[in-house]
Amino acid sequence: MSLPPIEAEAEGSRKYFAQLRELRLQWQKFISPESGSFSQLSMGTTHDFEVAIEEGATMVRVGTAIFGSREISGS
C-alpha cells in the first residue's frame, strides 16, 4: 500500500503512483510464480483514487468517501 504525500490537487500524486508502478514492473521479474506475485498494486485514497487507477492501482482506500471525514484522536 502506497500513500503519497497529501497534495492540494490529486494530480500531484501521479508521479508517486507512476514510480510505484514502475518499481513493481522491475521487481516482478525477481519473483517466481511459486513464491508469490506482484499482481496487486494498492495505492491511492478517496482524494486521489482516480489518478491511482489511471496509473495501475488494483486496490484503493476510499473510507472517507464511504464513511465521511473522521477525527484523528491523539494518544
SULMONOR-V274640 format. One record per pair of residues at least 24 apart in sequence whose ideal C-beta (glycine too) atoms are under 7 Angstrom apart, sorted by the first residue. I is the first residue (numbers start at 0). GAP is how many residues later the second one is. Records with the same first field share a line. If there is no record, write none. Layout:
I: GAP ; GAP
//
This chain:
0: 41 ; 42
1: 41
2: 42
9: 37 ; 38 ; 40 ; 41
10: 40
12: 35 ; 38
13: 37 ; 41
16: 26 ; 27 ; 34 ; 35 ; 38 ; 40
17: 37
20: 34 ; 35
//
